[in-house]
Amino acid sequence: RSSHAATMAEGGEGVKVAEIKDLTRIERIGAHSHIRGLGLDDALEARKVSQGMVGQVNARKAAGVILSMIRDGQIAGRAVLLAGQPGTGKTAIAMGMAKALGEETPFAMMAGSEIFSMEMSKTEALTQAFRKAIGVRIKEETEIIEGEVVEIEIDRPAGGTGVAPKTGKLTLKTTEMETVYDLGQKMIESLEKEKITAGGVITIDKASGRITKLGRSFARSRDYDAMGAQTKFVQCPEGELQKRKEVVHVVTLHEIDVINSRTQGFLALFAGDTGEIRPEVREQIDGKVSEWREEGKAEIVPGVLFIDEVHMLDIECFSFLNRALENDMAPVLVVATNRGITKIRGTNYKSPHGIPIDLLDRLLIVSTLPYTERELRLILDIRCEEEDVEMAEDAKDLLCKIGHETSLRYSIQLITAAALVAHKRKSSEVEICDISKVYGLFLDVQRSTQFMVEYQEQFMFNEIPEEKGDGMEM
């Protein structure tokens, strides 16, 4: 059946059709939203093009080895440096690592300059970042009632809005047994809130009384002629109605710190206003977590802390990192930089990547190489698909040439701009003329620099030295 609602206009002159738009994407398209993983096979060999990753075979293999080390969770405090020139996929590799690790492993990301804009000391900001990257998997055993709803009877008091509370009965069954439970006011409200009806399969947590709807029973699949697309069918539960179930929660050490650091800690966690947390609180929490580990109630899940633009940290932060990496509760640290030999912030000394030699010695260094023209073309194909842009092959070739001569980032930014120009001239496909137009409208770094050199006299505070012989006599 068509889902379009048609309404006859007055006098029968025409038919108005209400448009129904499909929500295809909820998330916005970002610079790395096409990355789905590292694109490695089971033997940690990098595929040419996979999961949004192109090229950088050696760097991805190295990241895969680090990844298997993180998954084992045995070694703490290892650090990796991703070093390479701008636009060679350092952040993409870090994002690929985050995606490949999955939801349960904590992955904290931050830029080096963030530390200086926080309303707390630099070492406190780094400590919080470290503890965000360490998870605690807590195991709890709870008693639940799981079954298919046979019947719900609710006795409403006579006299409309009487003072007497509602009471009722709930009949649940599994494949082997059937039981009737008496319901109180709160349980009736929960059932109404969750819209539980006969034929639904539910679980009730005995400790909290929380009701979770799992779906509808397959036996009731023919109750209605039409069902919504979101209707989920499940099997009728087997065995006893009452079961013991192990529930696993993964929380980070930072979340535990914040909740225990003040009376309204849980609200502070959502507001982001955590403030400085006293070392005594952290020591108590570490002691408690150690107890839980010994009792088998919890286990540590070491995650990853990724610091981008690490050269923006100063000498104090670097000396703190040296010490923090030696802690047995440290996560795996991944840092990235695009600097060559430059000054260490806070000193007058130069060092490779702007990082002190003693910290560099602790790092496993992975270098990223510039992309070849063929790899650029594959990346542009992926980005066109991600941004939902139809582009002619010769237009892609031109964009690839532009990317090779200027930068990958510049050519990627032209995709959506060219699509808008093509849309203006009522074309569904981007062609060479559209690329040429946006290339003329938006300058790349080289052409912008050339423009400034030519018109330097008109700019304020020009600092390019004038050639000898042209200087004015004072």
Disulfide bonds with the S-S distance in Angstrom:
none
